[in-house]
Amino acid sequence: MEMPAASRNEMGMEVQELNKTLMIFRQIEPLLYAIGRSHGCGDEVIARILFNCIFTLHDQKKKHGREKDRHALIALFMKECRGIARPVEGEEFPSVISRMNESEREAVLLVYGAGLSIGDVSSVMKKPEDEVKEDLLRGIRFIRKHPDVEGCPEYHRLYVDYLERSIERTEKVAFEMHIHQCPGCQEDLATFQETLLELREFFEQSHVPEGFRLKLDGLIDTEMEKRKKKNKKRKRTGIIALVAAFLLLFTGFMTDGFASIYYTYADWKNDEDPLLREFYQSGIGERLNLTAEDNGVKITIKTAIADEIQTLVYYEIEDMEKDRRLMVDTENGFTIENQIDFLNGEGRGIFMEEGKSEEGNGGKTNVYEGTFSLPPIVDDTKDAVIKLNLNQLISVPPDMSTPFDIYELNSEGLEMTSGDWSFDIPVEKHESKVMKLKQGIEVEGLPVRLDELIIAPTTTALKYSIPEGEEEEPVSPTFQLLFNSIKTREGAALVNWYSWPVYLENNNDSWGSYQQNFTSLYFDELEEPELVLSSLQVHVPERLEFKIDPTKPFPQVHEYGGGSIVVEEPPKDRPWEVSMNMPVTDKRDFDSIYIQSREESQGGGDIWNDGEIKTIYVDRDGKEVEEGDWDFKEIREGNYPRSLSVKQTFKLTKQGEPDTELRPTVFEIDGYDKDVFLDNSIPLELKKSER
C-alpha cells in the first residue's frame, strides 16, 4: 500500500531537517572525535554520544524551530562527554589532555581544537575571558615538554593574547621590551608557542577512523528505520546515501595560521627607496606595479624580493577620496592564502619600523609607502606566487610623527577602513653571500662565538653562539648579547630591533646558536667591518630562601645580590597580605628579581600570587623614565631602558579564588637579572664560505 502524500511530505521534511543537522556535524566531525578521545572515551562511546546529540538537536529544531549553531553543537557534545570523562595514560595529545582538570581541558579543546575565539569560548563556558585565559595558560603548561621553564610569572597573563595577536598595543610594546631583556621569558614564550603549534597541528591532522563512521552510520540508519515505521513507511529511503555524501565534506580546521608573518614599515619616502633602486639596477626583482582598488582606496604592489632570510614586499596605499594616509592593519587585515609555500619563520612578531614625517614623503598627505616581510619561500617551490588578501587598513593620525605612535592609541581611537584588495604576486628567490667568521670574543668576561655573516639582498644576518650550560642546578651566569650595528668604511647596517635574536639550535657542545638581523649590506663594500655592541642581559643564578618571623620586629631585612629585600609588617586587618621593598642603591647588582612563596612553588598550579610587582625604568644615562615616555628613537638604536624591581606584594589565591587562610611565610629566589650597557665594537674577520 502506498504511503499517503501527507506522510511522505512529513517524512521528507524530517530527512531534510536531519540533513541540515548532519551537515553541521560532518563539518566538525574530526574535532568532535578528537574531543571525545581527549575525554578518555572509546569509539563506541563517542559514536553513541554523537548519535544522541544529532537527534537531540534534530528533535529540538522540529519541536521549537530553533537553529543550533556550530558553537552550540560543540558545547552539547562536550557536556555529554564531561559526565563520563576519565584520565588515560599515555603521551599522545588526547591522553595528556584527558588528565587535565575539566575547565583547562575544555578551554584548550575549544580554542586550539575548535579554533574559537576567547570571546566565543567565554560564552560557551559561561565564564569571564580572563578566567578562560588562565585555564589556557595552565592547560598548555600541563601539556608542554619543558616543565622546568617558567619565565616571569607577572607576564604569564600576556602569553595567550600575544600569541593570539589580540594584545593591546600599549601592553604589546611593553611586553616585547621585557622579552628583549629577559632570556627566561624568551625561552618560556618559545616553548609555549611550540606547544601551541604542535597542538594545532594535531587537531588539523585529526581524522575519523572508517570503523567509527560505520558505527555512527549504523546507529543513524537504525534510528531512521524506526521513525519510518512509525510513519507507516514500508520502503527504505536513501538516508544512508545522503549521510555518506556528507562524509566527503570539509573535515579540517583552519586556525589563525600564519602566526609567523610579521610586518615592517619602511621610510615614508620623498622618492623611490634607495635599496629598491639598487635592486632594479642589479636585476634583483622587477617593477610589478600590481594594483587593486576598493572603497576609494588604491593599493599598489611595487615589487617583491625573496632570499633565504625573508620575502620582502614593497607597497603603496593611496586614498583617492580623502586627504589621509592609510597603513595595513598589522593585527587583523592581512591574509596569505598559500602559507604552505613559506618556511615557519620562528621568533617573528608583528612590528612597525620608524618612518619619515609627512614632509619627508614629498608632502603627500594621502599616500603611504612601506614594506611587509614574510618568511622565506620554501626552496623547492616552483614559480612562487604570494596570494595576498588585505581587508582592513588603519588611518595614520595626522599628528603621528612615527608609526610607533599607533601603540599609544587604543583600537577604539583608530579609524579603520574595510575593503577587499587581493593580489597574486610573483616572486623569485635570490642567493646570498655567506662569510665565515669562527671568531671567539669575550664580552664583560663572558665568552661569545661569532660563526657566520649572511649578506642577503634584503637583510644582513649574524649567526653567533653563546654557552647554554647543561647543569640542572646552574652555577654560572647565562646571558644574551644585544647589538647596535655593523659598521663599515662606507656606512652601517643597523640592527633590526624588532627581530630580536632568534634561537636556531643547540650545537651539541653546550653552546646555543642564535641569529640577529640587520639592514642590508648587499651592495656595500665590506671594508673594515666592525660589530658594534649595545647591551648584555645577564641572569645570575644566586639562590636565596628566607622566612617571615612574626616574633621579630618589622621591617625585616634580607641581604641579596648586593642589595636588600625589606619585608614590611602585614596589615593588622589583612595579615595574609605581604609587601616587600627592594631599595635601589649604587651597590645593588640586580635589576629585577621574582620572589616566589613556598606555597606557590609547591601548590601544583592551584595556588597563584595575585599580588603586584612595581618596576621603574632607567635609561642609559641613569635617568628614570616613565613606561609611557620611552624614547623609541633611542630604543631603535639599542638604548633600551633597564627594568628595576622596587616592590612586590603577595595575595595568594587557590584555584583562582582568594584564600585568607593562605599566609605566605617562606620565600624563594632562584636568581636575578641585570642589564649592562655596552659601547665597544669588535672587528670582524671575514672568510668566504664554500656553501
C-alpha positions as CSV (number, residue, x, y, z in Angstrom):
1,M,0.0,0.0,0.0
2,E,1.4,3.4,-1.0
3,M,2.2,5.9,1.8
4,P,-0.3,8.8,2.0
5,A,1.0,12.1,0.5
6,A,0.9,13.8,3.9
7,S,3.1,11.1,5.4
8,R,5.5,11.2,2.5
9,N,5.8,15.0,2.8
10,E,6.3,14.8,6.6
11,M,9.0,12.2,6.3
12,G,10.7,14.1,3.5
13,M,10.7,17.2,5.7
14,E,12.3,15.2,8.6
15,V,15.0,13.9,6.3
16,Q,15.7,17.4,5.0
17,E,15.9,18.8,8.6
18,L,18.1,15.9,9.6
19,N,20.4,16.6,6.7
20,K,20.9,20.2,7.9
21,T,21.9,18.9,11.3
22,L,24.2,16.3,9.7
23,M,25.8,19.0,7.5
24,I,27.0,20.9,10.6
25,F,28.1,17.8,12.4
26,R,30.1,16.5,9.4
27,Q,31.9,19.7,9.1
28,I,33.3,19.4,12.6
29,E,33.3,15.6,12.9
30,P,37.1,15.2,13.2
31,L,37.1,17.8,16.0
32,L,34.3,16.1,17.9
33,Y,36.1,12.7,17.6
34,A,39.3,14.3,19.0
35,I,37.3,15.9,21.8
36,G,35.8,12.6,22.7
37,R,39.2,10.9,22.7
38,S,40.5,13.8,24.9
39,H,37.9,12.9,27.5
40,G,39.2,9.3,27.6
41,C,36.2,7.9,25.6
42,G,36.5,5.0,23.2
43,D,35.0,4.8,19.7
44,E,31.8,3.0,20.8
45,V,31.1,5.7,23.4
46,I,31.9,8.6,21.1
47,A,29.6,7.2,18.4
48,R,26.8,6.8,20.9
49,I,27.2,10.4,22.3
50,L,27.4,11.9,18.8
51,F,24.3,10.0,17.8
52,N,22.4,11.2,20.8
53,C,23.5,14.8,20.1
54,I,22.4,14.6,16.4
55,F,18.9,13.5,17.2
56,T,18.5,15.7,20.3
57,L,19.2,18.8,18.3
58,H,17.2,17.5,15.3
59,D,14.2,16.9,17.6
60,Q,14.6,20.3,19.3
61,K,14.5,22.0,15.9
62,K,11.4,20.1,14.9
63,K,9.5,21.0,18.1
64,H,10.7,24.5,18.7
65,G,12.1,25.7,15.4
66,R,15.5,26.6,17.0
67,E,18.5,26.6,14.7
68,K,21.7,25.5,16.7
69,D,24.9,27.0,15.5
70,R,28.3,25.3,15.5
71,H,29.2,26.5,19.0
72,A,26.1,25.1,20.5
73,L,26.7,21.7,18.9
74,I,30.3,21.6,20.3
75,A,29.0,22.7,23.7
76,L,26.4,19.9,23.8
77,F,28.8,17.3,22.8
78,M,31.4,18.4,25.4
79,K,28.6,18.4,28.0
80,E,27.8,14.8,27.3
81,C,31.5,13.8,27.3
82,R,32.1,15.6,30.6
83,G,29.9,13.3,32.5
84,I,31.9,10.2,31.6
85,A,35.4,11.7,31.3
86,R,38.2,9.6,32.6
87,P,42.0,10.0,32.6
88,V,44.1,7.9,30.2
89,E,47.7,7.1,30.5
90,G,50.0,7.9,27.5
91,E,52.0,10.7,25.9
92,E,49.7,11.4,22.9
93,F,47.8,14.6,23.0
94,P,44.3,13.1,23.7
95,S,45.7,11.1,26.6
96,V,47.6,14.1,28.1
97,I,44.5,16.3,27.7
98,S,42.3,13.7,29.3
99,R,44.4,14.1,32.5
100,M,43.7,17.9,32.8
101,N,41.1,19.3,35.1
102,E,37.8,20.0,33.5
103,S,38.0,23.7,32.9
104,E,41.5,23.6,31.5
105,R,40.6,20.7,29.2
106,E,37.6,22.5,27.8
107,A,39.4,25.8,27.2
108,V,42.2,24.1,25.4
109,L,39.9,22.0,23.2
110,L,37.6,24.9,22.3
111,V,40.4,27.5,21.5
112,Y,43.1,25.3,20.0
113,G,40.9,22.5,18.7
114,A,37.8,24.2,17.5
115,G,39.6,27.4,16.7
116,L,37.0,29.5,18.7
117,S,38.0,33.0,19.8
118,I,38.5,33.7,23.5
119,G,35.2,35.6,23.5
120,D,33.3,32.7,22.0
121,V,34.8,30.3,24.5
122,S,33.8,32.7,27.3
123,S,30.2,32.5,26.0
124,V,30.3,28.7,25.7
125,M,31.9,28.1,29.1
126,K,29.9,30.9,30.8
127,K,32.9,32.4,32.5
128,P,34.9,35.7,32.1
129,E,37.5,35.9,29.4
130,D,40.3,36.4,31.9
131,E,39.4,33.1,33.6
132,V,39.4,31.4,30.2
133,K,43.0,32.7,29.6
134,E,44.1,31.4,32.9
135,D,42.7,28.0,32.0
136,L,44.6,28.1,28.7
137,L,47.8,29.1,30.4
138,R,47.6,26.2,33.0
139,G,46.5,23.8,30.3
140,I,49.4,24.5,28.0
141,R,51.9,24.3,30.9
142,F,50.4,20.9,31.7
143,I,50.9,19.7,28.1
144,R,54.3,21.1,27.2
145,K,57.5,19.1,27.4
146,H,59.6,21.8,29.3
147,P,58.0,22.0,32.8
148,D,61.2,23.5,34.2
149,V,60.9,26.6,32.1
150,E,58.9,29.3,33.9
151,G,59.7,32.8,32.8
152,C,58.5,35.8,34.9
153,P,55.0,35.0,36.3
154,E,53.8,38.6,36.2
155,Y,54.0,38.3,32.4
156,H,52.3,34.9,32.0
157,R,48.9,36.5,31.6
158,L,50.0,38.2,28.4
159,Y,51.2,35.0,26.6
160,V,47.8,33.9,25.3
161,D,46.8,37.4,24.0
162,Y,50.3,38.0,22.5
163,L,50.3,34.7,20.5
164,E,46.7,35.1,19.5
165,R,47.5,38.6,18.3
166,S,44.8,40.2,20.5
167,I,47.0,42.0,23.0
168,E,46.5,45.8,23.5
169,R,49.1,47.8,21.6
170,T,50.5,49.5,24.7
171,E,50.8,46.2,26.5
172,K,52.4,44.6,23.4
173,V,55.3,47.0,23.2
174,A,55.9,46.8,26.9
175,F,55.8,43.0,26.8
176,E,58.2,43.0,23.8
177,M,60.5,45.3,25.7
178,H,60.6,42.9,28.6
179,I,61.2,39.9,26.3
180,H,64.2,41.6,24.8
181,Q,65.7,41.9,28.3
182,C,64.7,38.6,29.7
183,P,66.2,35.3,28.3
184,G,63.9,33.3,30.7
185,C,60.8,34.8,29.2
186,Q,62.2,34.3,25.7
187,E,62.6,30.6,26.3
188,D,59.3,30.3,28.2
189,L,57.4,32.0,25.4
190,A,59.2,29.9,22.8
191,T,58.3,26.6,24.4
192,F,54.7,27.9,25.0
193,Q,54.4,28.7,21.3
194,E,56.0,25.4,20.3
195,T,53.3,23.5,22.3
196,L,50.5,25.6,20.7
197,L,51.8,24.9,17.2
198,E,52.1,21.1,17.9
199,L,48.6,21.1,19.4
200,R,47.1,22.9,16.5
201,E,48.9,20.6,14.0
202,F,47.4,17.7,15.9
203,F,43.9,19.0,15.6
204,E,44.4,20.0,11.9
205,Q,45.6,16.5,11.1
206,S,42.9,14.7,13.1
207,H,40.8,12.2,11.2
208,V,37.9,9.9,11.9
209,P,38.6,6.2,11.5
210,E,36.5,4.4,9.0
211,G,35.3,1.9,11.6
212,F,34.0,4.8,13.7
213,R,32.0,6.2,10.8
214,L,30.4,2.8,10.1
215,K,29.3,2.6,13.8
216,L,27.7,6.0,13.6
217,D,26.1,5.5,10.3
218,G,24.7,2.2,11.5
219,L,23.1,4.0,14.5
220,I,21.6,6.7,12.3
221,D,20.3,4.1,9.8
222,T,18.6,2.1,12.6
223,E,17.0,5.2,14.1
224,M,15.6,6.4,10.8
225,E,14.2,3.0,10.1
226,K,12.3,3.2,13.4
227,R,11.0,6.6,12.5
228,K,9.9,5.4,9.1
229,K,7.9,2.5,10.6
230,K,6.2,4.9,13.0
231,N,5.1,6.9,9.9
232,K,3.9,3.6,8.3
233,K,6.6,3.9,5.6
234,R,7.4,0.4,4.1
235,K,10.3,1.1,1.9
236,R,13.7,2.4,2.7
237,T,14.7,5.9,1.7
238,G,18.2,7.0,0.6
239,I,19.1,8.4,4.0
240,I,22.3,6.4,4.3
241,A,23.4,7.6,0.9
242,L,22.7,11.2,2.0
243,V,24.6,10.7,5.2
244,A,27.5,9.1,3.3
245,A,27.7,12.1,1.0
246,F,28.3,14.4,3.9
247,L,31.4,12.3,4.8
248,L,33.1,13.9,1.8
249,L,32.5,17.4,3.3
250,F,35.2,19.6,4.8
251,T,36.9,17.8,7.7
252,G,39.9,20.1,8.5
253,F,40.0,23.1,10.8
254,M,41.7,26.3,9.9
255,T,43.4,28.3,12.7
256,D,44.7,31.8,12.6
257,G,47.5,30.1,10.7
258,F,50.2,32.5,9.5
259,A,51.4,33.5,13.0
260,S,54.9,33.7,11.7
261,I,54.1,36.7,9.4
262,Y,55.5,40.0,10.6
263,Y,55.3,43.4,9.2
264,T,57.9,46.2,8.9
265,Y,57.1,49.6,7.6
266,A,59.8,51.3,5.6
267,D,60.6,55.0,5.3
268,W,57.9,57.4,4.1
269,K,59.9,58.4,1.1
270,N,60.5,61.6,-0.8
271,D,61.5,59.5,-3.8
272,E,61.9,55.8,-4.5
273,D,63.6,53.8,-1.8
274,P,67.4,53.7,-2.4
275,L,67.7,50.0,-1.7
276,L,64.8,49.3,-4.1
277,R,66.6,51.4,-6.7
278,E,69.7,49.2,-6.2
279,F,67.5,46.0,-6.7
280,Y,66.2,47.2,-10.0
281,Q,69.6,48.3,-11.3
282,S,71.2,45.0,-10.4
283,G,68.4,42.9,-11.9
284,I,67.1,41.6,-8.5
285,G,63.4,42.0,-8.6
286,E,61.3,43.7,-11.2
287,R,58.8,46.5,-11.3
288,L,55.4,44.9,-10.8
289,N,53.0,47.8,-10.0
290,L,50.1,45.5,-9.4
291,T,47.0,47.5,-8.3
292,A,43.7,46.8,-6.6
293,E,41.0,49.4,-5.8
294,D,38.1,49.2,-3.4
295,N,36.2,51.7,-1.2
296,G,38.0,54.6,-2.8
297,V,41.5,53.2,-1.9
298,K,44.1,52.0,-4.3
299,I,46.9,49.7,-3.2
300,T,49.9,49.1,-5.4
301,I,52.4,46.3,-5.0
302,K,55.6,47.7,-6.4
303,T,57.8,44.6,-6.3
304,A,58.7,41.5,-4.2
305,I,62.3,40.4,-3.3
306,A,63.0,37.0,-1.8
307,D,66.1,35.5,-0.2
308,E,67.0,32.8,2.4
309,I,66.2,35.2,5.3
310,Q,62.8,36.8,4.3
311,T,60.4,37.7,1.5
312,L,60.1,41.5,1.3
313,V,57.2,43.2,-0.5
314,Y,57.2,46.9,-1.3
315,Y,53.7,48.6,-1.5
316,E,51.9,51.9,-1.7
317,I,48.5,52.9,-0.4
318,E,46.7,55.9,-1.9
319,D,43.4,57.2,-0.6
320,M,41.7,58.6,-3.7
321,E,38.8,60.2,-1.9
322,K,40.1,61.6,1.4
323,D,43.1,63.6,2.5
324,R,44.6,60.9,4.8
325,R,47.2,58.2,4.8
326,L,46.4,54.5,5.4
327,M,48.6,51.7,6.6
328,V,47.9,47.9,6.6
329,D,46.3,46.7,9.8
330,T,49.0,44.6,11.3
331,E,46.7,42.8,13.7
332,N,43.6,41.9,11.6
333,G,43.8,42.9,8.0
334,F,46.3,40.5,6.4
335,T,46.0,37.0,5.0
336,I,48.3,34.8,2.9
337,E,46.3,32.0,1.3
338,N,49.3,29.8,0.3
339,Q,51.2,30.0,3.5
340,I,52.4,26.4,3.0
341,D,54.9,27.8,0.4
342,F,56.7,29.7,3.1
343,L,59.0,28.5,5.9
344,N,57.9,28.6,9.5
345,G,59.9,31.7,10.4
346,E,60.1,31.1,14.2
347,G,60.6,34.0,16.5
348,R,59.0,36.6,14.3
349,G,56.4,39.0,15.6
350,I,54.3,41.9,14.2
351,F,56.2,45.2,14.3
352,M,56.5,48.6,12.7
353,E,59.6,50.5,11.8
354,E,60.2,54.2,12.3
355,G,59.3,56.3,9.3
356,K,59.8,59.8,7.9
357,S,57.5,62.6,8.5
358,E,54.7,63.7,6.1
359,E,57.1,66.3,4.7
360,G,59.6,63.5,4.0
361,N,57.0,61.9,1.8
362,G,57.1,64.7,-0.6
363,G,54.3,66.5,1.2
364,K,51.8,63.8,0.1
365,T,49.0,63.6,2.7
366,N,47.1,60.8,1.1
367,V,49.9,58.3,0.3
368,Y,51.6,55.8,2.5
369,E,54.6,53.8,1.3
370,G,56.2,50.9,3.1
371,T,57.1,47.2,3.1
372,F,55.9,44.0,4.7
373,S,58.1,41.0,5.3
374,L,57.2,37.3,5.1
375,P,59.3,34.2,6.0
376,P,61.5,32.9,3.2
377,I,60.0,30.8,0.4
378,V,60.4,27.0,0.6
379,D,63.4,26.1,-1.6
380,D,61.6,23.7,-4.0
381,T,58.6,26.0,-4.7
382,K,58.3,26.5,-8.4
383,D,57.0,29.7,-9.9
384,A,56.4,31.1,-6.5
385,V,53.4,33.4,-6.1
386,I,52.3,35.2,-2.9
387,K,48.5,35.1,-2.7
388,L,47.8,38.1,-0.6
389,N,44.5,39.4,0.7
390,L,44.1,42.7,2.5
391,N,40.8,43.6,4.1
392,Q,41.4,46.3,6.7
393,L,43.5,49.4,6.8
394,I,44.4,51.9,9.6
395,S,44.2,55.6,9.2
396,V,47.5,57.2,10.2
397,P,46.7,60.0,12.7
398,P,47.7,63.5,11.4
399,D,49.9,64.2,14.4
400,M,51.7,60.9,14.2
401,S,55.4,61.5,13.8
402,T,56.3,57.8,13.6
403,P,54.2,54.6,13.3
404,F,55.2,53.9,16.9
405,D,52.6,56.4,18.0
406,I,50.0,53.8,17.0
407,Y,50.9,51.8,20.1
408,E,49.8,54.7,22.3
409,L,46.3,54.6,20.9
410,N,43.6,52.1,21.9
411,S,41.8,50.4,19.0
412,E,38.7,52.5,19.7
413,G,40.8,55.6,18.9
414,L,41.8,54.4,15.4
415,E,39.8,54.9,12.2
416,M,39.6,51.7,10.2
417,T,38.8,51.3,6.5
418,S,37.5,48.0,5.2
419,G,37.7,46.6,1.7
420,D,38.9,43.8,-0.4
421,W,42.3,44.1,-2.0
422,S,43.7,40.8,-3.5
423,F,46.9,40.1,-5.3
424,D,48.9,37.3,-6.9
425,I,52.5,38.5,-6.5
426,P,55.2,36.6,-8.5
427,V,58.5,36.4,-6.7
428,E,61.9,34.8,-7.2
429,K,64.3,33.6,-4.5
430,H,67.8,35.1,-4.8
431,E,71.1,33.7,-3.4
432,S,73.0,35.3,-0.5
433,K,76.7,35.8,0.1
434,V,77.9,33.8,3.1
435,M,81.0,34.8,5.1
436,K,82.5,32.5,7.7
437,L,83.8,34.1,10.9
438,K,84.6,31.3,13.5
439,Q,85.8,34.1,15.8
440,G,85.9,33.8,19.6
441,I,85.5,37.0,21.7
442,E,84.8,37.9,25.3
443,V,82.2,40.5,26.5
444,E,82.4,41.5,30.1
445,G,84.4,38.3,30.7
446,L,81.7,36.1,29.1
447,P,82.5,34.0,26.0
448,V,80.8,34.6,22.7
449,R,81.5,32.8,19.3
450,L,80.8,34.7,16.1
451,D,80.1,32.0,13.5
452,E,78.8,33.4,10.2
453,L,77.6,36.5,8.4
454,I,74.9,36.1,5.7
455,I,74.8,39.0,3.3
456,A,71.3,38.6,1.7
457,P,69.8,41.1,-0.8
458,T,67.1,42.3,1.7
459,T,69.0,42.0,5.1
460,T,72.2,41.0,6.8
461,A,72.1,38.2,9.4
462,L,74.8,37.4,12.0
463,K,74.9,33.9,13.4
464,Y,76.6,33.6,16.7
465,S,76.8,31.2,19.7
466,I,76.8,31.5,23.5
467,P,77.3,28.9,26.2
468,E,74.0,27.4,27.4
469,G,75.1,25.2,30.3
470,E,73.5,21.8,30.8
471,E,73.7,21.5,34.6
472,E,70.3,21.0,36.3
473,E,71.3,23.5,39.0
474,P,73.2,26.2,37.1
475,V,76.1,27.9,38.9
476,S,77.4,30.1,36.0
477,P,75.6,33.2,34.7
478,T,73.6,32.8,31.5
479,F,73.3,35.8,29.2
480,Q,72.1,37.3,25.9
481,L,74.0,39.8,23.8
482,L,72.3,42.6,22.0
483,F,73.8,44.6,19.1
484,N,73.7,48.1,17.7
485,S,75.0,47.8,14.2
486,I,77.7,46.5,11.8
487,K,79.9,49.4,10.7
488,T,81.9,49.5,7.5
489,R,84.0,52.2,6.0
490,E,81.1,53.2,3.8
491,G,78.4,53.2,6.4
492,A,76.5,51.0,8.8
493,A,73.9,48.2,8.9
494,L,71.6,49.0,11.8
495,V,70.1,46.2,13.9
496,N,66.6,45.2,13.2
497,W,65.5,45.7,16.9
498,Y,62.0,44.2,16.1
499,S,63.5,40.9,15.2
500,W,65.3,40.1,18.4
501,P,67.9,37.3,18.5
502,V,66.3,34.1,17.2
503,Y,67.3,30.8,18.7
504,L,68.4,28.4,16.0
505,E,69.7,25.2,17.6
506,N,72.0,23.6,20.2
507,N,75.3,22.7,18.7
508,N,75.7,19.6,20.8
509,D,78.7,21.3,22.5
510,S,76.8,23.1,25.3
511,W,76.6,26.2,23.0
512,G,73.4,27.6,21.6
513,S,73.2,29.2,18.2
514,Y,71.4,32.4,17.5
515,Q,70.7,34.8,14.6
516,Q,70.3,38.6,14.7
517,N,69.2,40.5,11.6
518,F,70.5,43.9,10.4
519,T,69.7,46.1,7.5
520,S,71.2,45.1,4.1
521,L,74.9,45.3,3.2
522,Y,74.4,43.5,-0.1
523,F,75.5,46.4,-2.3
524,D,78.2,47.7,0.1
525,E,82.0,47.1,0.1
526,L,82.7,45.2,3.3
527,E,85.8,47.2,4.2
528,E,87.0,47.1,7.9
529,P,83.6,45.8,9.2
530,E,83.1,46.2,13.0
531,L,80.3,44.7,15.1
532,V,79.0,47.4,17.5
533,L,77.6,46.1,20.8
534,S,74.6,47.5,22.6
535,S,74.0,45.7,25.9
536,L,74.4,42.5,27.8
537,Q,71.4,40.8,29.6
538,V,72.7,38.5,32.3
539,H,70.9,36.1,34.6
540,V,72.9,35.3,37.8
541,P,71.7,32.0,39.5
542,E,72.2,33.3,43.0
543,R,69.7,31.5,45.2
544,L,68.1,32.7,48.5
545,E,65.5,31.3,50.8
546,F,64.2,33.4,53.7
547,K,61.3,33.4,56.2
548,I,59.0,35.9,57.8
549,D,59.4,35.6,61.6
550,P,56.3,37.1,63.3
551,T,58.1,37.0,66.6
552,K,60.6,39.6,65.4
553,P,60.1,43.3,64.8
554,F,59.4,44.7,61.3
555,P,60.7,45.7,58.8
556,Q,62.8,42.5,58.4
557,V,65.8,42.9,56.1
558,H,67.4,40.2,54.0
559,E,70.7,40.9,52.1
560,Y,70.7,39.8,48.4
561,G,72.6,40.5,45.2
562,G,74.5,43.4,46.7
563,G,71.2,45.0,47.8
564,S,68.5,44.2,50.2
565,I,64.9,42.9,50.5
566,V,62.8,44.7,53.1
567,V,59.8,42.9,54.4
568,E,57.1,45.3,55.7
569,E,54.8,44.4,58.6
570,P,51.5,42.9,57.2
571,P,48.4,45.0,57.8
572,K,46.5,44.1,61.0
573,D,43.2,43.7,59.2
574,R,44.8,41.7,56.3
575,P,47.5,39.6,57.8
576,W,47.6,37.3,54.7
577,E,49.0,40.2,52.6
578,V,52.8,40.6,52.4
579,S,54.7,43.5,50.9
580,M,58.5,43.7,50.2
581,N,60.6,46.7,49.0
582,M,63.9,46.5,47.1
583,P,65.7,49.9,47.5
584,V,67.8,51.0,44.6
585,T,71.4,51.7,45.6
586,D,74.8,52.1,43.9
587,K,75.9,48.7,45.3
588,R,72.9,46.8,44.2
589,D,73.9,44.4,41.5
590,F,70.4,43.0,40.5
591,D,68.0,44.8,38.2
592,S,65.0,42.6,38.5
593,I,64.1,39.6,40.6
594,Y,61.0,37.5,41.1
595,I,60.3,36.2,44.6
596,Q,58.0,33.1,44.9
597,S,56.4,31.8,48.1
598,R,56.8,28.2,49.1
599,E,53.0,27.8,48.8
600,E,53.1,28.8,45.1
601,S,56.1,26.5,44.2
602,Q,54.5,23.5,46.0
603,G,50.9,24.2,45.1
604,G,50.8,22.2,41.9
605,G,49.5,25.1,39.8
606,D,46.4,25.6,42.1
607,I,48.0,28.4,44.2
608,W,48.9,31.7,42.5
609,N,50.0,35.1,43.7
610,D,47.6,37.8,42.8
611,G,49.9,40.5,44.1
612,E,51.8,43.0,42.1
613,I,55.4,43.8,41.1
614,K,56.3,47.5,40.9
615,T,59.0,48.3,38.4
616,I,60.9,51.5,37.4
617,Y,62.8,52.1,34.2
618,V,66.2,53.8,33.9
619,D,67.8,54.8,30.6
620,R,71.4,54.5,29.5
621,D,72.2,57.9,31.2
622,G,70.8,56.7,34.6
623,K,67.7,58.8,34.2
624,E,64.4,57.3,35.4
625,V,61.7,57.3,32.6
626,E,58.0,56.5,32.8
627,E,56.8,53.5,30.9
628,G,54.7,55.7,28.5
629,D,57.6,58.1,27.9
630,W,60.1,55.7,26.4
631,D,62.1,57.3,23.6
632,F,61.6,54.8,20.7
633,K,64.2,56.5,18.6
634,E,66.7,55.7,21.4
635,I,65.4,52.1,21.6
636,R,65.7,51.8,17.9
637,E,69.4,52.5,18.3
638,G,69.7,49.8,21.0
639,N,69.4,52.0,24.1
640,Y,66.8,50.0,26.0
641,P,65.9,51.2,29.5
642,R,66.8,48.9,32.4
643,S,63.9,47.4,34.3
644,L,64.4,47.7,38.1
645,S,62.2,45.8,40.6
646,V,61.4,48.0,43.6
647,K,58.4,46.3,45.2
648,Q,56.5,43.0,45.3
649,T,53.3,42.2,47.1
650,F,51.7,38.8,47.9
651,K,48.0,38.0,47.8
652,L,47.7,34.2,47.4
653,T,44.7,32.6,45.6
654,K,43.6,29.0,45.4
655,Q,42.1,27.8,42.1
656,G,41.5,31.5,41.2
657,E,39.7,32.4,44.4
658,P,41.2,34.5,47.3
659,D,42.0,32.3,50.3
660,T,42.6,34.3,53.6
661,E,43.9,31.1,55.2
662,L,46.9,31.0,52.9
663,R,49.6,33.1,54.6
664,P,53.0,33.0,52.9
665,T,55.9,32.7,55.3
666,V,58.7,31.1,53.4
667,F,60.1,32.7,50.2
668,E,62.5,31.6,47.4
669,I,64.6,33.4,44.8
670,D,66.3,31.4,42.0
671,G,68.4,34.2,40.7
672,Y,68.3,37.7,39.4
673,D,68.6,39.6,36.0
674,K,70.6,42.6,35.2
675,D,71.4,44.7,32.1
676,V,74.9,46.0,31.3
677,F,75.1,48.9,28.7
678,L,78.0,48.5,26.2
679,D,79.7,50.9,23.8
680,N,82.5,48.8,22.4
681,S,83.0,47.3,18.9
682,I,84.6,44.1,17.6
683,P,86.5,44.0,14.2
684,L,85.0,41.1,12.1
685,E,87.4,38.6,10.5
686,L,85.5,37.6,7.4
687,K,86.2,34.5,5.3
688,K,84.3,33.5,2.1
689,S,82.2,30.4,2.7
690,E,82.0,27.4,0.3
691,R,78.3,26.9,0.7
